[in-house]
Amino acid sequence: MVCRIATYDGKVNTDTEEMRAFREWMGEQAGFKSAYHVVDPHTGMALSISFWETVEHLAAMADRTLPGGSTGLKPESVDVFNVLHE
């Protein structure tokens, strides 16, 4: 299993219909295990932490397009880690 952590430094509104649709879409992708999206209310810094069966599943998700188009959010950084145990 692999974990992807994307960091967003700007103000991110995660409580929109668009973001809810994105989270639902992501959950339907092959190899998806789970995800957490967190925001610091004081700084606006946000993290998207998702877990995937394999790095190939993660890469395949990145090549797909959300129905209705991209959310337009670009992370400041993205890191991928191997999960040692659940």
N, C-alpha and C positions, 0 to 999 in steps of 0.2 A: 504494500500500500504506500502511496505517496501523499504528501501534504503540500498544498500550494498556499503561500501567504502573500497577498498583494496589499501594499500600503498606499493609502491615499492621504496626502498632506492637506488638501484643501477642504473646504466645506462640502460635505457630501450629504445630500438628503436621501437617506435610505428608506424613508417612509412614504414612498410614492407608488402609484399604481404601476409605473414603469419598472421600478425596482422589485416590486412583488412579482410581476410577470417574469422578470429575469431570474429570480430565485426559483420560481416554479419550473421554468424552462431548464435551468441548470440541473435541477433534481431529476429531470426526465432523461438526462444524457447517460449513455452506456458507461458503466464503470463508476458512476457517481456513488459515493458512500454517505457523506454528510457535509454540511457547511455551517459556518457561523459568520455573521456579519456584525461587527461591533463599531461603535462610534464614541469618541470622547466628546461629550457635550460642550466642554469648555474650549477645546482647541479645534474641533472639527476633524481631527485625524481619524481615519477609518481603516479598518482591516477587514479583508475578505479571506477567511480561512476555510479551505475546502479539502476534502479527502477523496482520493480516487483509488480504484483497485490497482491500476498500473500507470506508469508514466505515459504509455501509449494512449490510454483512455483520456488522460489529461490533455495530451497534445491534440487528439481528435476533437475534443470539445473546443479548443482554441480556434480550430479551423472552421467551425460552424458559425452561422449567423443567427442571432436571435430573431424570431419572427417579428416583423415590424421594424427591424433595423437595430443598429447598435445603440447602447445606452449613452455612448459618447464619453464615458468615464475612462480616463487613462491613469493607471497606477503609477506612482512615483518609483516603485520598485516591486519586483516579483521574485520570490525565492521558492524553490521546490526542495523538499526534504524527504528522505526515506523514513517511513514510520517504523520504529524498532519493535513496538508492541502496542496492542490495543488495550 
